[in-house]
Amino acid sequence: YQRRVRGILNAVEGEGPKKRTPKSPGTQLRKLLMAFGLLGFIKFTEGYYMVFITRRRKVAQIGGHIIYKIEDIALTELTAEKSTSSNTEENRYIKYFNSLDFSSNFYF
């Protein structure tokens, strides 16, 4: 379990599966997209994905707190190296997930 978590954290930091030595400098993060929030994590058959809120719309204000409606999301794969796998089952799940309408009833 700890190895899986460490692998995910390394993927977020942009590192490959190589081991870091105490003398090697850490890598810097690079901007992938502009997001207003993290909706969550999901795993289909191969790897983990992060689901980001990329577009929002203000719909209300309650007690000084703004309520937003999700307009669009982005699915970002969390792997150390880019997968060139042609796993049809994984692609089918991604396609199904991307077809879901998150703009209908999701607020934050």
VENWOWO-V232100 format. One record per residue. N is the residue number from 1. RES is the residue in three letters. PHI is phi in radians with two decimals (* if undefined). OMEGA is omega in radians with two decimals (999 if undefined). NEAR is the number of other ideal C-beta (glycine too) atoms within 12 Angstrom. Layout:
n->N res->RES phi->PHI omega->OMEGA near->NEAR
n->N res->RES phi->PHI omega->OMEGA near->NEAR
//
This chain:
n->1 res->TYR phi->* omega->-3.13 near->7
n->2 res->GLN phi->-1.12 omega->3.11 near->8
n->3 res->ARG phi->-1.15 omega->3.11 near->11
n->4 res->ARG phi->-1.14 omega->3.13 near->14
n->5 res->VAL phi->-1.10 omega->3.13 near->14
n->6 res->ARG phi->-1.08 omega->3.11 near->17
n->7 res->GLY phi->-1.12 omega->3.10 near->23
n->8 res->ILE phi->-1.15 omega->3.12 near->24
n->9 res->LEU phi->-1.11 omega->3.09 near->20
n->10 res->ASN phi->-1.12 omega->3.12 near->24
n->11 res->ALA phi->-1.13 omega->3.12 near->29
n->12 res->VAL phi->-1.13 omega->3.13 near->24
n->13 res->GLU phi->-1.35 omega->3.11 near->20
n->14 res->GLY phi->1.53 omega->3.13 near->20
n->15 res->GLU phi->-1.59 omega->3.03 near->24
n->16 res->GLY phi->-1.44 omega->-3.14 near->15
n->17 res->PRO phi->-1.30 omega->-3.13 near->14
n->18 res->LYS phi->-1.15 omega->3.11 near->14
n->19 res->LYS phi->-1.54 omega->3.08 near->12
n->20 res->ARG phi->-1.56 omega->3.04 near->16
n->21 res->THR phi->-1.74 omega->-3.14 near->8
n->22 res->PRO phi->-1.02 omega->-3.10 near->7
n->23 res->LYS phi->-1.52 omega->-3.10 near->6
n->24 res->SER phi->-1.44 omega->-3.14 near->10
n->25 res->PRO phi->-1.23 omega->3.09 near->10
n->26 res->GLY phi->-1.27 omega->3.11 near->14
n->27 res->THR phi->-1.55 omega->3.13 near->17
n->28 res->GLN phi->-1.71 omega->3.09 near->9
n->29 res->LEU phi->-1.33 omega->3.05 near->13
n->30 res->ARG phi->-2.11 omega->-3.08 near->9
n->31 res->LYS phi->-1.30 omega->3.12 near->9
n->32 res->LEU phi->-1.71 omega->-3.10 near->17
n->33 res->LEU phi->-2.83 omega->3.07 near->18
n->34 res->MET phi->-1.67 omega->-3.09 near->13
n->35 res->ALA phi->-2.35 omega->3.11 near->21
n->36 res->PHE phi->-1.74 omega->3.12 near->22
n->37 res->GLY phi->-3.13 omega->3.08 near->23
n->38 res->LEU phi->-1.85 omega->-3.13 near->22
n->39 res->LEU phi->-1.33 omega->3.10 near->26
n->40 res->GLY phi->2.76 omega->3.12 near->19
n->41 res->PHE phi->-2.10 omega->3.10 near->20
n->42 res->ILE phi->-2.52 omega->3.07 near->26
n->43 res->LYS phi->-2.25 omega->3.09 near->21
n->44 res->PHE phi->-1.73 omega->-3.14 near->25
n->45 res->THR phi->-1.98 omega->-3.04 near->17
n->46 res->GLU phi->-1.93 omega->-3.02 near->21
n->47 res->GLY phi->-2.56 omega->-3.13 near->27
n->48 res->TYR phi->-1.60 omega->3.10 near->26
n->49 res->TYR phi->-2.31 omega->3.00 near->30
n->50 res->MET phi->-1.81 omega->3.14 near->27
n->51 res->VAL phi->-1.94 omega->-3.09 near->29
n->52 res->PHE phi->-1.86 omega->3.01 near->26
n->53 res->ILE phi->-1.55 omega->-3.07 near->28
n->54 res->THR phi->-1.83 omega->3.05 near->23
n->55 res->ARG phi->-2.40 omega->-3.13 near->21
n->56 res->ARG phi->-2.47 omega->3.09 near->25
n->57 res->ARG phi->-2.45 omega->3.11 near->18
n->58 res->LYS phi->-1.25 omega->-3.13 near->17
n->59 res->VAL phi->-2.08 omega->-3.11 near->17
n->60 res->ALA phi->-2.86 omega->3.03 near->14
n->61 res->GLN phi->-2.46 omega->-3.10 near->10
n->62 res->ILE phi->-2.14 omega->3.11 near->11
n->63 res->GLY phi->0.97 omega->3.14 near->7
n->64 res->GLY phi->1.47 omega->3.14 near->7
n->65 res->HIS phi->-1.83 omega->-3.12 near->11
n->66 res->ILE phi->-1.44 omega->3.08 near->16
n->67 res->ILE phi->-1.84 omega->3.14 near->17
n->68 res->TYR phi->-1.95 omega->3.02 near->22
n->69 res->LYS phi->-1.85 omega->3.11 near->22
n->70 res->ILE phi->-1.26 omega->3.10 near->30
n->71 res->GLU phi->-1.78 omega->-3.12 near->22
n->72 res->ASP phi->-2.73 omega->3.12 near->26
n->73 res->ILE phi->-2.28 omega->3.04 near->31
n->74 res->ALA phi->-2.34 omega->3.12 near->25
n->75 res->LEU phi->-1.82 omega->-3.10 near->34
n->76 res->THR phi->-2.09 omega->-3.11 near->25
n->77 res->GLU phi->-1.30 omega->3.11 near->27
n->78 res->LEU phi->-1.88 omega->3.05 near->32
n->79 res->THR phi->-2.31 omega->-3.13 near->25
n->80 res->ALA phi->-1.22 omega->3.10 near->22
n->81 res->GLU phi->-2.10 omega->-3.13 near->17
n->82 res->LYS phi->-1.19 omega->-3.13 near->12
n->83 res->SER phi->-1.51 omega->3.06 near->20
n->84 res->THR phi->-1.85 omega->-3.12 near->8
n->85 res->SER phi->-1.14 omega->3.10 near->17
n->86 res->SER phi->-1.88 omega->3.12 near->10
n->87 res->ASN phi->-1.19 omega->-3.07 near->15
n->88 res->THR phi->-1.18 omega->3.12 near->13
n->89 res->GLU phi->-1.16 omega->3.10 near->14
n->90 res->GLU phi->-1.08 omega->3.13 near->24
n->91 res->ASN phi->-1.11 omega->3.10 near->18
n->92 res->ARG phi->-1.13 omega->3.11 near->15
n->93 res->TYR phi->-1.14 omega->3.11 near->21
n->94 res->ILE phi->-1.11 omega->3.13 near->26
n->95 res->LYS phi->-1.09 omega->3.12 near->14
n->96 res->TYR phi->-1.12 omega->3.14 near->14
n->97 res->PHE phi->-1.08 omega->3.14 near->22
n->98 res->ASN phi->-1.18 omega->3.13 near->19
n->99 res->SER phi->-1.46 omega->3.12 near->12
n->100 res->LEU phi->-1.18 omega->-3.12 near->20
n->101 res->ASP phi->-1.67 omega->3.13 near->14
n->102 res->PHE phi->-1.44 omega->-3.10 near->27
n->103 res->SER phi->-1.52 omega->-3.08 near->19
n->104 res->SER phi->-1.45 omega->-3.04 near->10
n->105 res->ASN phi->-2.46 omega->-3.13 near->11
n->106 res->PHE phi->-1.98 omega->-3.10 near->24
n->107 res->TYR phi->-2.22 omega->3.05 near->22
n->108 res->PHE phi->-2.64 omega->999 near->23
//
